[in-house]
């Protein structure tokens, strides 16, 4: 009979690593998105585009924060 408790930390590492990568990637994409705003020339269209980009960046940051909470929760349960 094998001792399964010694395998528990190893089994938890890949999911934690995936959460950490996803958290980092969503944060990076949010930051990158805000640095690539094209100038479309039309003020009304520009305002709409700027609002959409800001909303997308906010959503990515929220996903990053949710992943961080999940990662911290996974650390407490191991």
N, CA and C atoms as an extended XYZ file, in Angstrom:
234
Properties=species:S:1:pos:R:3:atomname:S:1:resname:S:1:resid:I:1 pbc="F F F"
N         0.837       -1.177        0.000 N   UNK     1
C         0.000        0.000        0.000 CA  UNK     1
C         0.891        1.253        0.000 C   UNK     1
N         0.568        2.226       -0.839 N   UNK     2
C         1.370        3.448       -0.923 CA  UNK     2
C         0.770        4.551       -0.070 C   UNK     2
N         1.611        5.466        0.348 N   UNK     3
C         1.186        6.604        1.154 CA  UNK     3
C         0.800        7.745        0.221 C   UNK     3
N        -0.475        8.043        0.106 N   UNK     4
C        -0.957        9.070       -0.813 CA  UNK     4
C        -0.699       10.486       -0.320 C   UNK     4
N        -0.449       10.673        0.950 N   UNK     5
C        -0.216       12.021        1.461 CA  UNK     5
C         1.069       12.621        0.907 C   UNK     5
N         2.052       11.793        0.581 N   UNK     6
C         3.293       12.328        0.025 CA  UNK     6
C         3.099       12.813       -1.411 C   UNK     6
N         2.065       12.334       -2.102 N   UNK     7
C         1.791       12.758       -3.473 CA  UNK     7
C         0.942       14.031       -3.534 C   UNK     7
N         0.310       14.419       -2.452 N   UNK     8
C        -0.616       15.554       -2.467 CA  UNK     8
C         0.033       16.860       -2.914 C   UNK     8
N         1.192       17.264       -2.390 N   UNK     9
C         1.774       18.531       -2.855 CA  UNK     9
C         2.131       18.514       -4.337 C   UNK     9
N         2.641       17.383       -4.811 N   UNK    10
C         2.981       17.298       -6.234 CA  UNK    10
C         1.744       17.413       -7.102 C   UNK    10
N         0.649       16.811       -6.673 N   UNK    11
C        -0.587       16.861       -7.449 CA  UNK    11
C        -1.148       18.285       -7.489 C   UNK    11
N        -0.887       19.073       -6.454 N   UNK    12
C        -1.416       20.436       -6.393 CA  UNK    12
C        -0.560       21.421       -7.176 C   UNK    12
N         0.689       21.112       -7.455 N   UNK    13
C         1.584       22.061       -8.113 CA  UNK    13
C         1.151       22.457       -9.526 C   UNK    13
N         0.783       21.517      -10.404 N   UNK    14
C         0.378       21.937      -11.753 CA  UNK    14
C        -0.829       22.884      -11.763 C   UNK    14
N        -1.875       22.631      -10.982 N   UNK    15
C        -2.978       23.598      -10.981 CA  UNK    15
C        -2.556       24.964      -10.439 C   UNK    15
N        -1.743       24.984       -9.382 N   UNK    16
C        -1.271       26.264       -8.835 CA  UNK    16
C        -0.419       27.004       -9.860 C   UNK    16
N         0.411       26.268      -10.572 N   UNK    17
C         1.251       26.891      -11.595 CA  UNK    17
C         0.394       27.458      -12.719 C   UNK    17
N        -0.636       26.719      -13.100 N   UNK    18
C        -1.536       27.199      -14.154 CA  UNK    18
C        -2.284       28.448      -13.701 C   UNK    18
N        -2.735       28.474      -12.453 N   UNK    19
C        -3.404       29.668      -11.927 CA  UNK    19
C        -2.457       30.858      -11.917 C   UNK    19
N        -1.233       30.630      -11.505 N   UNK    20
C        -0.249       31.709      -11.455 CA  UNK    20
C         0.045       32.252      -12.855 C   UNK    20
N         0.184       31.356      -13.827 N   UNK    21
C         0.434       31.806      -15.207 CA  UNK    21
C        -0.759       32.589      -15.749 C   UNK    21
N        -1.955       32.086      -15.505 N   UNK    22
C        -3.156       32.761      -15.997 CA  UNK    22
C        -3.311       34.128      -15.344 C   UNK    22
N        -3.043       34.206      -14.048 N   UNK    23
C        -3.126       35.490      -13.336 CA  UNK    23
C        -2.143       36.494      -13.934 C   UNK    23
N        -0.926       36.054      -14.147 N   UNK    24
C         0.101       36.932      -14.709 CA  UNK    24
C        -0.253       37.356      -16.140 C   UNK    24
N        -0.728       36.413      -16.932 N   UNK    25
C        -1.058       36.707      -18.334 CA  UNK    25
C        -2.210       37.696      -18.444 C   UNK    25
N        -3.247       37.525      -17.634 N   UNK    26
C        -4.383       38.448      -17.722 CA  UNK    26
C        -3.976       39.848      -17.290 C   UNK    26
N        -3.114       39.954      -16.299 N   UNK    27
C        -2.635       41.270      -15.855 CA  UNK    27
C        -1.790       41.925      -16.949 C   UNK    27
N        -0.909       41.153      -17.566 N   UNK    28
C        -0.062       41.689      -18.639 CA  UNK    28
C        -0.893       42.145      -19.836 C   UNK    28
N        -1.870       41.344      -20.225 N   UNK    29
C        -2.707       41.702      -21.378 CA  UNK    29
C        -3.498       42.972      -21.082 C   UNK    29
N        -4.005       43.108      -19.852 N   UNK    30
C        -4.734       44.322      -19.477 CA  UNK    30
C        -3.839       45.545      -19.612 C   UNK    30
N        -2.616       45.434      -19.112 N   UNK    31
C        -1.684       46.564      -19.206 CA  UNK    31
C        -1.299       46.855      -20.661 C   UNK    31
N        -1.037       45.802      -21.424 N   UNK    32
C        -0.670       45.982      -22.831 CA  UNK    32
C        -1.807       46.598      -23.639 C   UNK    32
N        -3.012       46.183      -23.340 N   UNK    33
C        -4.168       46.681      -24.072 CA  UNK    33
C        -4.272       48.202      -23.972 C   UNK    33
N        -3.989       48.727      -22.803 N   UNK    34
C        -4.096       50.170      -22.596 CA  UNK    34
C        -2.989       50.957      -23.290 C   UNK    34
N        -1.918       50.295      -23.665 N   UNK    35
C        -0.820       51.003      -24.349 CA  UNK    35
C        -0.952       50.991      -25.865 C   UNK    35
N        -1.956       50.302      -26.392 N   UNK    36
C        -2.122       50.172      -27.837 CA  UNK    36
C        -3.443       50.784      -28.317 C   UNK    36
N        -3.686       52.004      -27.943 N   UNK    37
C        -4.913       52.673      -28.375 CA  UNK    37
C        -4.662       53.415      -29.687 C   UNK    37
N        -5.311       52.998      -30.751 N   UNK    38
C        -5.143       53.712      -32.015 CA  UNK    38
C        -5.932       55.020      -32.010 C   UNK    38
N        -5.477       55.958      -32.783 N   UNK    39
C        -6.202       57.218      -32.963 CA  UNK    39
C        -7.035       57.057      -34.232 C   UNK    39
N        -8.361       57.020      -34.067 N   UNK    40
C        -9.227       56.767      -35.217 CA  UNK    40
C        -9.655       58.047      -35.930 C   UNK    40
N        -9.383       59.204      -35.322 N   UNK    41
C        -9.680       60.471      -35.992 CA  UNK    41
C       -11.034       61.064      -35.663 C   UNK    41
N       -12.034       60.262      -35.511 N   UNK    42
C       -13.380       60.750      -35.206 CA  UNK    42
C       -13.571       60.762      -33.687 C   UNK    42
N       -13.862       61.935      -33.091 N   UNK    43
C       -13.956       62.021      -31.629 CA  UNK    43
C       -14.999       61.079      -31.009 C   UNK    43
N       -16.159       60.966      -31.612 N   UNK    44
C       -17.203       60.098      -31.059 CA  UNK    44
C       -16.762       58.633      -31.107 C   UNK    44
N       -16.209       58.233      -32.227 N   UNK    45
C       -15.723       56.857      -32.357 CA  UNK    45
C       -14.567       56.607      -31.403 C   UNK    45
N       -13.702       57.606      -31.250 N   UNK    46
C       -12.566       57.472      -30.343 CA  UNK    46
C       -13.036       57.265      -28.903 C   UNK    46
N       -14.044       58.016      -28.493 N   UNK    47
C       -14.578       57.859      -27.134 CA  UNK    47
C       -15.141       56.456      -26.927 C   UNK    47
N       -15.860       55.960      -27.914 N   UNK    48
C       -16.412       54.604      -27.823 CA  UNK    48
C       -15.299       53.554      -27.750 C   UNK    48
N       -14.292       53.726      -28.586 N   UNK    49
C       -13.169       52.789      -28.587 CA  UNK    49
C       -12.430       52.837      -27.253 C   UNK    49
N       -12.169       54.046      -26.771 N   UNK    50
C       -11.469       54.196      -25.486 CA  UNK    50
C       -12.265       53.546      -24.359 C   UNK    50
N       -13.563       53.745      -24.346 N   UNK    51
C       -14.410       53.150      -23.300 CA  UNK    51
C       -14.390       51.630      -23.391 C   UNK    51
N       -14.447       51.107      -24.618 N   UNK    52
C       -14.428       49.661      -24.797 CA  UNK    52
C       -13.101       49.073      -24.317 C   UNK    52
N       -12.003       49.721      -24.669 N   UNK    53
C       -10.685       49.232      -24.262 CA  UNK    53
C       -10.550       49.284      -22.742 C   UNK    53
N       -11.004       50.359      -22.130 N   UNK    54
C       -10.931       50.465      -20.670 CA  UNK    54
C       -11.780       49.383      -19.999 C   UNK    54
N       -12.954       49.122      -20.558 N   UNK    55
C       -13.814       48.075      -19.998 CA  UNK    55
C       -13.164       46.702      -20.154 C   UNK    55
N       -12.552       46.463      -21.289 N   UNK    56
C       -11.866       45.181      -21.495 CA  UNK    56
C       -10.702       45.033      -20.518 C   UNK    56
N        -9.933       46.095      -20.309 N   UNK    57
C        -8.814       46.052      -19.365 CA  UNK    57
C        -9.327       45.827      -17.935 C   UNK    57
N       -10.411       46.501      -17.578 N   UNK    58
C       -10.996       46.297      -16.250 CA  UNK    58
C       -11.454       44.853      -16.064 C   UNK    58
N       -12.035       44.283      -17.097 N   UNK    59
C       -12.487       42.894      -17.023 CA  UNK    59
C       -11.302       41.948      -16.854 C   UNK    59
N       -10.241       42.185      -17.608 N   UNK    60
C        -9.046       41.347      -17.475 CA  UNK    60
C        -8.436       41.469      -16.083 C   UNK    60
N        -8.428       42.661      -15.537 N   UNK    61
C        -7.911       42.840      -14.173 CA  UNK    61
C        -8.787       42.110      -13.155 C   UNK    61
N       -10.091       42.145      -13.362 N   UNK    62
C       -10.997       41.426      -12.460 CA  UNK    62
C       -10.745       39.920      -12.532 C   UNK    62
N       -10.515       39.412      -13.728 N   UNK    63
C       -10.200       37.988      -13.892 CA  UNK    63
C        -8.884       37.680      -13.180 C   UNK    63
N        -7.893       38.558      -13.335 N   UNK    64
C        -6.610       38.368      -12.675 CA  UNK    64
C        -6.779       38.330      -11.160 C   UNK    64
N        -7.581       39.234      -10.624 N   UNK    65
C        -7.817       39.260       -9.176 CA  UNK    65
C        -8.547       38.000       -8.710 C   UNK    65
N        -9.509       37.541       -9.498 N   UNK    66
C       -10.227       36.311       -9.141 CA  UNK    66
C        -9.279       35.117       -9.152 C   UNK    66
N        -8.387       35.079      -10.115 N   UNK    67
C        -7.404       33.999      -10.168 CA  UNK    67
C        -6.459       34.074       -8.972 C   UNK    67
N        -6.093       35.287       -8.582 N   UNK    68
C        -5.223       35.446       -7.414 CA  UNK    68
C        -5.923       34.948       -6.147 C   UNK    68
N        -7.196       35.273       -5.995 N   UNK    69
C        -7.959       34.781       -4.838 CA  UNK    69
C        -8.011       33.257       -4.831 C   UNK    69
N        -8.236       32.684       -6.010 N   UNK    70
C        -8.285       31.220       -6.114 CA  UNK    70
C        -6.920       30.627       -5.788 C   UNK    70
N        -5.862       31.279       -6.264 N   UNK    71
C        -4.506       30.806       -5.987 CA  UNK    71
C        -4.204       30.874       -4.500 C   UNK    71
N        -4.575       31.972       -3.855 N   UNK    72
C        -4.360       32.094       -2.418 CA  UNK    72
C        -5.186       31.064       -1.650 C   UNK    72
N        -6.400       30.817       -2.097 N   UNK    73
C        -7.247       29.802       -1.477 CA  UNK    73
C        -6.667       28.417       -1.645 C   UNK    73
N        -6.096       28.155       -2.799 N   UNK    74
C        -5.475       26.839       -3.033 CA  UNK    74
C        -4.250       26.656       -2.147 C   UNK    74
N        -3.548       27.743       -1.867 N   UNK    75
C        -2.384       27.667       -0.986 CA  UNK    75
C        -2.773       27.356        0.447 C   UNK    75
N        -3.919       27.869        0.878 N   UNK    76
C        -4.379       27.615        2.250 CA  UNK    76
C        -4.877       26.183        2.426 C   UNK    76
N        -5.402       25.606        1.346 N   UNK    77
C        -5.980       24.259        1.472 CA  UNK    77
C        -4.941       23.152        1.393 C   UNK    77
N        -3.709       23.490        1.006 N   UNK    78
C        -2.674       22.447        0.924 CA  UNK    78
C        -1.874       22.362        2.182 C   UNK    78
